[in-house]
Amino acid sequence: MDKVVLSGTASEDETEEKGYEFEVLDVDTNTKHTLRLVKRTNSIVFTGNWTKDFILRRDLKLHDFVGFYWDDIHKRYNFSVLKREDL
């Protein structure tokens, strides 16, 4: 997994098994959420409240573009909907 995401965790083995929990600020709505990144066989996936807190709450659709960036000052990721799919 990305070293920026994983820096400061207990151990690499623990992180790979349990994943890494982190704070996300939705900059469009100014709301804070907690997500977990978990390494699977061939991918890294969001778990936790991804579906409820982002997909459903923000009404995300296939082909919407979202962005994440690391906020080094606050030690969290910031999230934003960058572009909605044209209907």
C-alpha positions in Angstrom: 0.0 0.0 0.0 1.0 3.6 -0.4 3.7 4.6 2.1 2.1 8.0 2.8 -1.1 6.2 3.8 0.7 3.7 5.9 3.3 5.8 7.6 3.1 5.8 11.4 1.3 2.4 11.7 2.2 -0.3 14.1 3.6 -2.9 11.7 3.4 -3.8 8.0 2.0 -7.2 8.8 -0.8 -5.8 11.1 -1.6 -3.2 8.5 -1.9 -5.7 5.6 -4.2 -7.9 7.7 -6.5 -5.3 9.3 -6.0 -2.4 6.9 -5.4 1.2 7.7 -8.1 3.5 9.2 -7.9 7.2 8.3 -9.9 10.4 8.4 -11.4 11.9 5.3 -12.7 15.4 5.0 -15.4 15.9 2.3 -14.3 19.4 1.3 -17.6 20.0 -0.7 -19.8 19.5 2.4 -17.2 20.1 5.2 -18.0 16.8 6.8 -15.5 14.3 8.4 -15.6 10.6 7.8 -13.6 7.5 8.7 -12.5 5.0 6.1 -10.3 1.9 6.1 -8.0 0.7 3.3 -7.6 -3.0 3.1 -5.3 -4.9 0.9 -6.9 -7.8 -1.0 -5.3 -10.3 -3.3 -5.0 -8.1 -6.4 -6.2 -4.7 -5.1 -6.6 -2.2 -2.4 -10.2 -1.4 -1.4 -12.1 1.0 0.8 -14.1 -0.6 3.6 -16.0 0.9 6.5 -18.6 3.5 5.5 -17.5 4.1 1.9 -20.9 3.2 0.5 -23.0 5.0 3.1 -20.8 8.1 3.6 -19.7 8.7 0.1 -21.6 6.8 -2.6 -25.1 7.1 -1.2 -24.8 10.4 0.7 -23.2 12.1 -2.3 -25.3 10.2 -4.8 -22.2 9.1 -6.8 -22.8 7.5 -10.1 -20.7 5.4 -12.5 -18.4 7.8 -14.5 -18.5 10.6 -11.8 -14.9 11.7 -11.1 -13.8 12.1 -7.5 -10.5 13.2 -6.1 -8.5 12.4 -3.0 -5.4 14.2 -1.8 -3.3 14.0 1.3 -3.4 17.0 3.6 -0.1 16.8 5.3 -0.9 19.6 7.8 -4.0 17.8 9.2 -2.8 14.3 8.4 -5.9 13.2 6.6 -7.2 12.8 3.1 -9.5 15.4 1.5 -12.2 14.3 -0.9 -14.2 16.1 -3.5 -16.5 15.4 -6.4 -14.6 16.8 -9.3 -17.0 16.1 -12.2 -20.5 14.6 -12.4 -21.4 12.4 -15.3 -23.3 14.3 -18.0 -26.8 12.9 -18.3 
